Amino acid sequence: MHCRPLLLAALGLLTLIAFLPSLGNGFINLDDGLYVTGNPMVKKGLTGEGFAWAWTANVANNWHPLTLLSHMLDCTLFGLNAAGHHGTSLLLHAVNVLLLFEVLRRMTGAPWRSAAVAGLFAVHPLHVESVAWVAERKDVLSTLFWILAMGAWSRYARQPSIGRYLLAALAMALGLMAKPMVVTLPFALLLLDLWPLGRLRPGEWRRLAGLTAEKLPLLALSAAASRVTLCYQTTSLVPLEVLPWRLRLANAAISYVVYLGKTILPRKLAVFYPIPIEIPAWKAMGAAVLILALTALAIWKARKAPWLLVGWLWFLGTLVPVIGLIQVGRQAMADRYTYIPSIGLFLALCWGLPALSVNRRWRTALAGATVLVLLVLAAATWVQVCHWSNSVTLFRHALAVTQGNYVAHVALAKALASKRDWAGAAEHYRAALAMRPYLREARIGLEEALRKTGKEP
């Protein structure tokens, strides 16, 4: 295929250019210390002692040994030179882009549509957090194994064998050891069985049962990983007394719609989105109705446009572990959570729009529009990556595009304190306490900042 090398080169170049500023970024004071700069075992580099430690370590309330090993390898190669760590994440993202193109092309036989999906995945601003944040190495690394599992499953579907099945299972297991979000992979593979692999047709319930049973070993991996994750995250789980089901369900429905909206129009992106204290019932109900309506539309069009159903259910299903029903942490949502789920939306879009083509002129216009959209997204990604330059620029931007963001105030205060700007730090600690009066971290920080400025706490 003559266009394949050209498409691969274009995708790789577009990805590297869009994220090029990340190579000049530093570490930030949110989780980078836990994973790299403040982790004594990781800073030693890849050692025998560190290798053994990684398999049982609890870092940021997670079990992800492969992620820790990748950080150790970076420390061996680059020390604490942030450019090297960012370069590894960018390289992994670029490999994911090229692999996604190759896997989709082989499954569908449609190189140009596959390239469009990979291109959107490559330069969408929502993915900046996963690539430009060193602590989110687990995103790009786990997705590498997710896509490899997709490719292995495609080969298994064409010609089933124990060896090919085990290859897909191995890729999934490695992905789970990088980030537990890979637990939804069996569900995604079932969707691929529907389309484009064609092993299942809408309404074939007996066949569906058989294909589901086929994935029981993979589901067992998901169950085991989920169990381990819950054990490690015990201390960071938010109890129902603090965040009741009513608020969790409302936030989940609204988050789905916001993720969809930010995929269509990526604006006001922030490193942290605080959970609102209250959510109006009408807002939550409206979001739920929209989700149900889009789901009904996808089901209605399933026979003629299976990619619409597959893409939409992919988006809904792969977000389930992080949609907030089991709340971990203080965020309402996070851009990084869309790294895998957005692939579903891109599939639905890149197969849906060409299906509307009525003549050559329309297809030419659509191709031109696709190139223009990719260039605009790449430019927006470049700008978003620059916001991640350092902790000060990152959290100032977060405060500019969100409201009630006490986490950003505290993080910015810490960043200013590290630069000995005690007056600026005190200002932002006060702002955080105005929102959360009992926030111990902010109160201690404010007392220290006031002492440094010679004022009484």
Disulfide bonds with the S-S distance in Angstrom:
none
